[in-house]
Every structure is written in C-alpha cells, then in structure tokens.
Amino acid sequence: MWLGCLLSLQMARADEPRFNETELKAAYLYNFAYFVTWPTTTQAFLFCSYANSPVTGVLAKLIEGERVNELPIQLIIDPIPEQLHDCQVIFIPAQQERILAATLEFVRQSPVLTVSDIADFEHRGGMIRLANDGSRIQPVIQLKNVTRTGLAISSKLLRSARLIE
C-alpha cells in the first residue's frame, strides 16, 4: 500500500528526499479508508475536508480515480453540516479549529471517522490526531471515541499508532 511505501521512505537516510508533512498527512487520510471498517454503504466513499488546508489539495490528487471496496472515492470540500453525516472521514485541519466542537458534536453518534492535526484533538472528542513527532507523523487514536460509533480499526493501524484509552 501507498502508506507502507511512504512510511519506509520517511525513515530513509537523512540525505535522501523525504515527503513533507502535508503529503504524509494526506497519505494517512487516504489509507485510513483501507484500515477502518464502516457500516456497509452502497454510495461513494466520501472524504470531507476544508479548502484552506494544504492537506486537502494533496488528498484530492491522491484519491483521483481511486476506489475503496469497489466504491468510487469522492472529496467534499468545505462540507455544510447536512453533508457531514454522509462522510466516512472528516479531516478538520488546525486552520478550522473554530468549528471543531460543533463538528464533533454534530457527528458524535455517527459512524464518521474524525481526524485532525489540532493539539489535544483526541481529548476533545476526536478519534485520530495526526501528531507531528519530530521528523514523522504518528496517528494518536482515542479508542473509546472510535468504538462508540461502531467503527473498527485494523490491528495494522493500531500497531503503528499511539493509543489513548
């Protein structure tokens, strides 16, 4: 998978080219589609994100023409509240911290994976924070926030993450 390649490249020697933080965050978002299980849907697999985040642009390029479990992947940019329940993954970037509490409350009981790079996101009701850990990005997963909505995370992702219970 693309994430595996990215992660091994990220750990390459210091003099070799590396992916930047934005590219790594987008790669994690993309790969969460393969390492999280949602209730069955027959519609498109929807990512939701915000235009003022550079991660959104990179994610748009990554998902172009891709599919998850035979479903086409689509990106909703700047979703309105009524669209949030349809998303499988919502990325709330640090630039959108002002809407964090309202967004999390709106999807609290829905099987929507919430992801952010906002400090303490996992303690504020979010599911996965993409933490900048020096020269790499590490997912910090708040398990109780994930399991309360019926989502399941692959053991492969859990092994590479820092878990909060």
Backbone hydrogen bonds in HBPLUS format (Angstrom, degrees):
<---DONOR---> <-ACCEPTOR-->    atom                        ^
c    i                          cat <-CA-CA->   ^        H-A-AA   ^      H-
h    n   atom  resd res      DA  || num        DHA   H-A  angle D-A-AA Bond
n    s   type  num  typ     dist DA aas  dist angle  dist       angle   num
A0005-CYS N   A0001-MET O   3.24 MM   4  6.64 159.5  2.29 152.0 157.2     1
A0006-LEU N   A0002-TRP O   2.89 MM   4  6.13 160.5  1.93 150.6 156.8     2
A0007-LEU N   A0003-LEU O   2.77 MM   4  5.97 164.8  1.79 157.8 161.2     3
A0008-SER N   A0004-GLY O   3.04 MM   4  6.20 160.5  2.08 147.0 151.9     4
A0009-LEU N   A0005-CYS O   2.92 MM   4  6.08 153.3  1.99 147.4 155.4     5
A0010-GLN N   A0006-LEU O   2.78 MM   4  5.97 146.2  1.89 146.1 156.5     6
A0011-MET N   A0007-LEU O   3.23 MM   4  6.46 137.7  2.42 137.9 147.1     7
A0012-ALA N   A0009-LEU O   3.03 MM   3  5.05 161.5  2.07 106.1 110.6     8
A0016-GLU N   A0013-ARG O   3.14 MM   3  5.61 164.1  2.16 115.6 120.6     9
A0024-LEU N   A0020-ASN O   3.03 MM   4  6.33 157.8  2.08 155.6 162.5    10
A0025-LYS N   A0021-GLU O   2.98 MM   4  6.21 160.9  2.01 152.4 157.1    11
A0026-ALA N   A0022-THR O   3.05 MM   4  6.27 162.9  2.08 150.1 154.7    12
A0027-ALA N   A0023-GLU O   2.94 MM   4  6.11 153.3  2.01 143.8 151.4    13
A0028-TYR N   A0024-LEU O   2.95 MM   4  6.23 157.1  2.00 150.0 155.6    14
A0029-LEU N   A0025-LYS O   2.99 MM   4  6.27 168.6  2.01 153.3 156.1    15
A0030-TYR N   A0026-ALA O   2.94 MM   4  6.16 168.4  1.96 153.0 155.9    16
A0031-ASN N   A0027-ALA O   2.96 MM   4  6.13 162.2  2.00 149.0 154.0    17
A0032-PHE N   A0028-TYR O   2.88 MM   4  6.09 135.0  2.08 152.5 164.9    18
A0032-PHE N   A0029-LEU O   3.22 MM   3  5.27 134.6  2.44  96.9 109.0    19
A0033-ALA N   A0030-TYR O   3.28 MM   3  5.90 149.4  2.38 110.2 117.3    20
A0034-TYR N   A0031-ASN O   2.92 MM   3  5.38 150.0  2.01 112.2 120.6    21
A0035-PHE N   A0032-PHE O   3.18 MM   3  5.02 139.7  2.35  95.8 107.1    22
A0154-SER N   A0035-PHE O   2.75 MM 119  5.07 173.9  1.76 156.8 156.8    23
A0037-THR N   A0152-ALA O   2.74 MM 115  5.09 157.4  1.79 151.6 158.8    24
A0152-ALA N   A0037-THR O   3.26 MM 115  5.09 154.4  2.33 135.3 141.6    25
A0045-PHE N   A0072-PRO O   2.88 MM  27  6.08 154.7  1.94 150.5 157.9    26
A0074-GLN N   A0045-PHE O   2.87 MM  29  6.14 161.2  1.90 161.4 163.0    27
A0088-GLN N   A0046-LEU O   2.85 MM  42  5.43 161.8  1.88 142.4 148.4    28
A0089-VAL N   A0046-LEU O   3.27 MM  43  6.70 162.0  2.31 155.3 158.8    29
A0047-PHE N   A0074-GLN O   2.90 MM  27  6.24 167.4  1.92 161.4 164.9    30
A0076-ILE N   A0047-PHE O   2.78 MM  29  6.17 165.4  1.80 160.0 164.2    31
A0048-CYS N   A0089-VAL O   2.78 MM  41  6.15 146.0  1.90 155.7 166.7    32
A0091-PHE N   A0048-CYS O   2.84 MM  43  6.22 165.8  1.86 164.3 167.5    33
A0049-SER N   A0076-ILE O   3.02 MM  27  6.46 156.8  2.07 162.6 167.6    34
A0078-ASP N   A0049-SER O   2.73 MM  29  6.00 150.3  1.82 146.7 157.1    35
A0053-SER N   A0050-TYR O   3.13 MM   3  5.87 159.8  2.17 124.4 126.5    36
A0056-THR N   A0053-SER O   3.13 MM   3  5.58 139.1  2.30 109.8 118.9    37
A0059-LEU N   A0055-VAL O   2.86 MM   4  6.03 164.4  1.89 157.1 162.2    38
A0060-ALA N   A0056-THR O   2.91 MM   4  6.10 155.4  1.97 148.9 155.3    39
A0061-LYS N   A0057-GLY O   3.34 MM   4  6.62 150.0  2.43 139.1 145.5    40
A0062-LEU N   A0058-VAL O   3.04 MM   4  6.36 155.0  2.10 150.1 157.4    41
A0063-ILE N   A0059-LEU O   3.03 MM   4  6.22 158.5  2.07 160.3 163.7    42
A0066-GLU N   A0063-ILE O   2.89 MM   3  5.15 169.8  1.90 132.9 133.7    43
A0073-ILE N   A0066-GLU O   3.10 MM   7  5.86 156.4  2.16 150.7 144.4    44
A0068-VAL N   A0071-LEU O   2.79 MM   3  5.14 151.7  1.87 146.7 153.6    45
A0071-LEU N   A0068-VAL O   2.81 MM   3  5.14 161.8  1.84 118.9 123.1    46
A0083-GLN N   A0080-ILE O   2.84 MM   3  5.52 153.6  1.91 126.4 134.5    47
A0084-LEU N   A0081-PRO O   3.18 MM   3  5.38 145.9  2.30 105.8 115.2    48
A0086-ASP N   A0083-GLN O   3.00 MM   3  5.52 146.4  2.11 114.8 124.7    49
A0087-CYS N   A0084-LEU O   3.20 MM   3  5.40 153.3  2.27 105.7 113.4    50
A0113-LEU N   A0088-GLN O   2.79 MM  25  5.99 161.1  1.82 156.3 151.0    51
A0090-ILE N   A0113-LEU O   2.86 MM  23  6.23 161.7  1.89 163.5 166.0    52
A0115-VAL N   A0090-ILE O   2.86 MM  25  6.08 161.7  1.90 172.3 171.9    53
A0092-ILE N   A0115-VAL O   2.84 MM  23  6.26 161.8  1.87 162.9 166.0    54
A0096-GLN N   A0093-PRO O   2.79 MM   3  5.47 163.8  1.82 123.7 129.4    55
A0097-GLU N   A0094-ALA O   3.25 MM   3  5.30 152.4  2.33 118.8 114.7    56
A0099-ILE N   A0096-GLN O   2.96 MM   3  5.81 160.1  2.00 128.2 132.9    57
A0100-LEU N   A0097-GLU O   3.07 MM   3  5.04 161.2  2.11 106.9 112.8    58
A0103-THR N   A0099-ILE O   2.93 MM   4  6.00 163.1  1.96 160.0 165.4    59
A0104-LEU N   A0100-LEU O   2.94 MM   4  6.11 173.6  1.94 164.5 166.1    60
A0105-GLU N   A0101-ALA O   3.01 MM   4  6.12 158.6  2.06 147.6 153.8    61
A0106-PHE N   A0102-ALA O   2.95 MM   4  6.04 152.8  2.02 143.1 150.8    62
A0107-VAL N   A0103-THR O   3.16 MM   4  6.47 149.8  2.26 151.9 157.9    63
A0108-ARG N   A0105-GLU O   3.40 MM   3  4.96 161.0  2.43  96.5 101.9    64
A0110-SER N   A0107-VAL O   2.91 MM   3  5.11 160.0  1.95 117.1 123.7    65
A0112-VAL N   A0110-SER O   2.79 MM   2  5.46 137.0  1.98 105.5  92.3    66
A0128-ILE N   A0114-THR O   3.04 MM  14  6.41 159.5  2.08 157.6 163.4    67
A0116-SER N   A0128-ILE O   3.02 MM  12  6.58 147.3  2.13 154.7 163.7    68
A0130-LEU N   A0116-SER O   2.73 MM  14  6.06 158.7  1.77 153.9 161.5    69
A0121-PHE N   A0118-ILE O   3.10 MM   3  5.41 143.9  2.24 140.3 134.9    70
A0123-HIS N   A0120-ASP O   2.92 MM   3  5.23 141.3  2.07 108.0 119.7    71
A0124-ARG N   A0121-PHE O   3.05 MM   3  5.08 152.3  2.13 102.6 111.4    72
A0126-GLY N   A0121-PHE O   2.97 MM   5  5.25 152.1  2.05 156.6 147.6    73
A0142-GLN N   A0127-MET O   2.83 MM  15  5.12 167.0  1.84 154.8 159.3    74
A0129-ARG N   A0140-VAL O   2.87 MM  11  5.04 162.6  1.90 143.9 147.8    75
A0140-VAL N   A0129-ARG O   2.79 MM  11  5.04 151.2  1.87 147.7 157.0    76
A0131-ALA N   A0138-GLN O   2.93 MM   7  5.21 153.4  2.00 150.1 145.0    77
A0138-GLN N   A0131-ALA O   2.84 MM   7  5.21 160.5  1.88 149.1 155.4    78
A0133-ASP N   A0136-ARG O   2.71 MM   3  5.28 156.7  1.76 161.0 166.9    79
A0136-ARG N   A0133-ASP O   3.42 MM   3  5.28 157.2  2.48 103.0 109.4    80
A0162-ARG N   A0139-PRO O   2.90 MM  23  6.33 162.5  1.93 159.5 164.0    81
A0141-ILE N   A0162-ARG O   2.84 MM  21  6.24 152.0  1.92 157.6 166.7    82
A0164-ILE N   A0141-ILE O   2.73 MM  23  5.87 157.5  1.78 166.5 161.2    83
A0145-ASN N   A0142-GLN O   3.14 MM   3  5.64 127.6  2.43 110.3 122.7    84
A0146-VAL N   A0142-GLN O   3.29 MM   4  6.63 142.7  2.44 145.9 156.5    85
A0143-LEU N   A0164-ILE O   2.96 MM  21  6.21 143.9  2.09 163.7 173.6    86
A0146-VAL N   A0143-LEU O   3.08 MM   3  5.10 125.5  2.39  96.8 111.1    87
A0147-THR N   A0143-LEU O   2.90 MM   4  6.10 174.2  1.90 168.1 167.0    88
A0148-ARG N   A0144-LYS O   3.18 MM   4  5.98 148.9  2.28 137.1 143.8    89
A0149-THR N   A0146-VAL O   3.31 MM   3  5.96 156.2  2.37 114.2 120.2    90
A0150-GLY N   A0147-THR O   3.09 MM   3  5.13 161.2  2.13 106.1 112.0    91
A0158-LEU N   A0154-SER O   3.06 MM   4  6.39 163.2  2.09 150.0 155.3    92
A0159-ARG N   A0155-SER O   2.92 MM   4  6.03 151.0  2.00 145.6 151.5    93
A0160-SER N   A0157-LEU O   3.09 MM   3  5.33 132.9  2.32 102.3 114.8    94
A0161-ALA N   A0158-LEU O   3.29 MM   3  5.20 160.3  2.33 101.5 107.3    95
